[in-house]
Amino acid sequence: MSEDMEDPRPKTFREKLEAYKAMALNTFNTKPISHWILLALSSGAMLVAFPASSLLSRVYYSDGGESKWIISWVAVAGWPIPALVLVPTYFVLGVSPTPLNLKLVVSYIVLGFLSAADNLMYAYGYAYLPASTASLLGSTSLIFSTLFGCLLVKNKINASIINAIVIITAAMVIIALDSDSDRYGNVTDRQYAMGFIWNVLGSMLHGLIFALSELVFVRLLGRWSFHVVLEQQVMVSLLGFAFTTVGLVINNDFQNMASEAKSFKGGRSAYLSVLIWGVVTFQLGILGATAALFLASTVLAGVLNSIRVPLTSIAAVVILHDPMSGFKILSLIVTFWGFASYIYGNCTPDKDSSLS
């Protein structure tokens, strides 16, 4: 190329801004307005419902709830909600339900069991940790989903993603070193440590579930579409609901719900409101994330997921008066930085730095 040839790429900040505006306008014009309305609604549902679900889990424990199984059950008791969305899609999209076979049924059973165990681990985290801390620890699921995705599905990892893993790990170490500043007065050192450990283990299991779900799509389903993902969500939630219900019965928590409601702050109505809204918000968050994934991309889902972490932490501080030390703020900033690095790594994969 001649040195005198003019470089067409924008150089100044103003030129780059104009280029991004033109690209955004071009992208907007490629889709009907209904697409963008649905995307906005699904993104809003994800950003509101997931933080609300996290805060409600913490409210359950702070206002008198004690059962880990009940909060685990709340996470999957709303399985009919995505089912109600799924059934009309068969008629709207003109598709048929995915035929079941032995391998697919076994995979759903395994994922349902792991989902029930995962929800139970997270319940221990919310029982002993502030919602802001539990939310930050939950972001480590990104690390584990990336690592398990590399091992099981052979996804590529580049330098930016490795950088994100290191940064998010550092953020979790900052929280661990600052544990004395955000522990509730009625929580012992041992309980706080167990909440911390169970939350990280829950994130690890969540990452494994994500990778196994992707493996099911690659090996058994061979297609990745909105209704197929909804089918998996319904089946896994249904089986997780079955496993968790068995745990509730064995632990006698169903029988204890009446007495727990009486001693709950605000009484029986407040108790039921927390549980019912917990069921609804969790499933709305799942539906919002699924819709955002297919209406846009995994990158947008990653962006929304990174935004909801600080949203949850800020909401917990404002609404629940969670303690927020300087170290936790630093951890929050570092975590956001890690998410940004991960998103950049997925937007601009570098073949030279990719690891199989």
QUIPE-V154690 format. One record per run of one state. SS is the DSSP state (H for helix, E for strand, - for the rest). FROM is the first residue (numbers start at 1). LEN is the number of residues. If there is no record, write none. Layout:
ss: (SS	SS)
from: (FROM	FROM)
len: (LEN	LEN)
//
This chain:
ss: (-	H	-	H	-	H	-	H	-	H	-	H	-	H	-	E	-	H	-	H	-	H	-	H	-	H	-	H	-	H	-	H	-	E	-)
from: (1	13	30	33	63	68	78	79	94	102	129	131	139	141	153	157	158	159	178	179	182	189	222	226	251	253	264	267	296	298	320	326	348	355	356)
len: (12	17	3	30	5	10	1	15	8	27	2	8	2	12	4	1	1	19	1	3	7	33	4	25	2	11	3	29	2	22	6	22	7	1	1)
//
